[in-house]
């Protein structure tokens, strides 16, 4: 929905918009009817049987979502960045309705987005930590690990303006920024491992989204640091960024340490320079 709305703003032909809109609306219906089964306003996931993925966000490794002390979160899990995607979808649908002259539908989705943003900032924000929880667990407790996921929330605008400086500061802290990019998990967290898949590694696509989000909130210098780090890292892989690399500090090693089984190159890593 977010991509559809954005391309519509750039000039999708009206007949194309009309043809695709029923499918978009079915996706929005799914969010309310199936994505938010308990009706709390957030989209959650939980596997249906023991053969399914434990984690179903982009960090889909079994141990990818955990508390600050390293304890794995129990499902159903509501990821912070997923709520940002939904927020963007609501605002995008509102814009399309407004453009079509349907003011009632535009107001409905604008109000949905406003309510979600308010609720998100109330329940995911950790005032004593100065960052957002990576998720809410099955008991609706904030999963308090400091992770890169909140950087993706910046891009979609769900972050309150007064909280954005603290988020930017945390993302660029020595615990999060390795010198080659923002780590998936802070080095001061219990599950941190610079050679893990999702608990301390650096993912180029993740960093491109974070950089774009920082730019949205006016943090140009921080975004440039990330972009420069990624371009410099690319020099060590023939200009073709891998899926991920290890999160060791640049002060420890003067080149990014390859992740042993990373896809290299990989499609969403390949698009990173265009987003950076």
N, C-alpha and C positions, 0 to 999 in steps of 0.2 A: 504494500500500500504506500509506504513512504517513497519508494522508487517510482511508483506509478504517478503519485502526486507531483513529484519533482519533475519528471519528464513532461507531465501535462503543463506545468508552468513554462517549460521551455518550448512549448508549441506543438504538442501532440495534436494530430488532426481530430476535430470534433467527432467524426464518425468512429475513429479508433477508440476514443474515450468512451463513447456510448456502447461500443461493442464489448469492451472489457469491464465496464462498470458493474454489471451483474455478478461477475466473478469476484471483484473486489468486495462487494457488499456481502457475498457469502463468506468470504474470509473474515470480515468484521463480525458477522454473526457467529462464526466459530469461536472467536475470542470470547464473546460473552457467554455462549452456551456450553462450550467445552473447555476452553482454555482457563476459565475462571469457574471451576466447578463448585467451589464453596461460596461464591458470591461476595468475596471480600474486596473486589475491585482490582485484584492483581492476577496476572496469568501465572499459573504454577505448572509444574510437571511432576509426574511420578510414573514409574514403569508399571505395566499391567501384570508382569510375571517376572520370574527370576532370570529370564533369558534376555530381557530388555536392558537398554542402557540405564545405568544408575543416574547418570547426569546427562541431560538432554539440551544443554546450551552449547555454545561454541566450545567451551571447555568441557568436553564430554568424557574425559578420563574418569575412572571410578573414584579417584581421590581429588578431583578438581575443585570441589566446593567444600571448604572447611572453615572452622572457627579459628580465631587468632592462636589458640593453643594447639591447633593441629587436629582437633576432633572433627571427623567428617560430619557434614550436615545431613539430617534425616529428612526425607521427602514427606509430603510434597514441598518442592522448593520453588520459590519465586525469585528469579534472578533480577538484579537491579537493571541491567541493560535491556532485558526483555520488556520491562515496564516502560523504558524509554522508547523502544520500538513501537509499543502500543500507543504511547502518547503522540508520537509523530504520525502514526496512522490516523488517529482521531483528528488531528489538526489538518492533515492532508485531505481527509474526506470532507471536512468542513469547508476547506478552500474550494474544492471541486463543486460542492453544492452551491456555494456562494457564486461561483463563476457561472453556474447554470441558472441562477436566479431563484434557487430554492432556499429562501432565507430561514425557514423553520428547521430544515435538516442541517443547514450550516450552523445554526445556533445550538442544535442538539449535540452535534459532535464537538463544537467548541466548548460547550459546558462539560461534556465527558472528559475532554482533555484537561480542562481547568481543575476538575475534581481529582483526576488521577495525579496531576502534578502536586496538588496540595497534600494528598494522602501519601504520596511517595516521599515527599520531603519531611513529613511528620514521622513516618515509620522506618525509613531506611537511614536517615541521617543519625550519626553517632556524635552528639555534641561534645562528649568528653574526649573523643579521638580526633575530631576535625576531618572526618571523611565518611563516605557512605558505606554501609554494610554491603557485602557482595550479594547477599540474598536474605530472604526470610525463610526459616526452616518450617517443618510441618507443624510446629507449635507456635508459629508466627513470631519466633524470636529472631532478632537481627543476627545474622551470621557475620561476626565482627572482624573477619580477616581483612587486611588492607590489600586489595587486589586491583589489577588494571581495569577491571570491568567498569568501574565508575568513570573512567576516562571516556568510554564509549557513550555514557549518559550525556556528556557535554555536547556531543555532536547533535543530539536530537532535542536539546533545549529544555530538558526536564529538570535540570539543576537550577535551584534558586540563585539569583544573582549574588546574594550576600554569602553564599557558600562556595561559589566558584573559585575565589582566590585561595581558599584553604585546600580545595581539591587539587588545584594546579600546583600549589606548594608541595603537597604530599606526593603527587605523581613525579615531581622533579627532585624529590629528596634522595639522598644517597642510598636509602633502603630500597627505593623503587627504580631509580634511574641508574642503569649499570654503566653508562658512558657510551653504550651501543644502542640503547633504547630503554623503554620502560619495561620492567619485569612484570610477568604475570602475577607475581606474589611478592610482597615485601620481604627483604632479607631478615627482618626482625620477627617474622611470623613463625609459628611452630612447625608448619609443614614445609617451610622453605627448603628447596634443594635446587641449586642453579642448573643441575643436569636433569631435572624432571621435565615432564612434558608440559604441564600446566601450572606448576608450583614454583616458579622462579626463573623460567626460561624467558626469552624475548622473541615475540612474534612480530614480524614486519607489518602484516596487515593490521594487527591490533594497534600498533604504533601509528600507522597512517590515520586510522580513525580517531585516535586520541589527539594527534596533531591537528586534524581538522576541527575537532571539538574545542581545543584550546584557542584556535583562531576565531571560532564563533564567539567566544567570550572575551576576545581581545588580548589574549596572552600570546602575542606575536613572538617574542623572544624565546619563550618556552617551546613553541611549535617549531621554530627554526632550529633549536638545539636537537630536537628529535629528528627532524628531517636531515640535518647535517650528519648526525650519527648514523642514520640508515644508509645514506649515500656513501659514507666512509666504510661502513660494514660491507657494502656491496663490492667494494674493491677487492675483497678477499674471496669472492665467489664469482670472479669473472663478470661482474656487473649484473649477475642474476641472483637476486636474493632467494635464500632457501625458505622453506616453510617456517622454520624457527632456528635459533641457535641458543647456546647455553647462556645463563644469566651471570656468569662470572664478571666481576668488576673490571673495567678498563685499566684500573690501577694495578690489578693483578696480572693481566695478560694484555699485551699490546696488539692483539688481534682477536676478533670474536671466535670463540671456541665452538666448532661445529657440534650440533646435536647428532648423535650417531646414526639415527634412523630417519632423519628429516628428509622429506621430499625436496629435491633440489634439481631444477627449479620447481616452483609450485604456482598454480594459477593466481591465487589471491595474493601471494607474495609478489608475483610478477607485476601486479597492478599498483603496488605500493608507491613507486616513484611518481606515478601520475596523481596520486592523492596527497603526496607529501609536498 
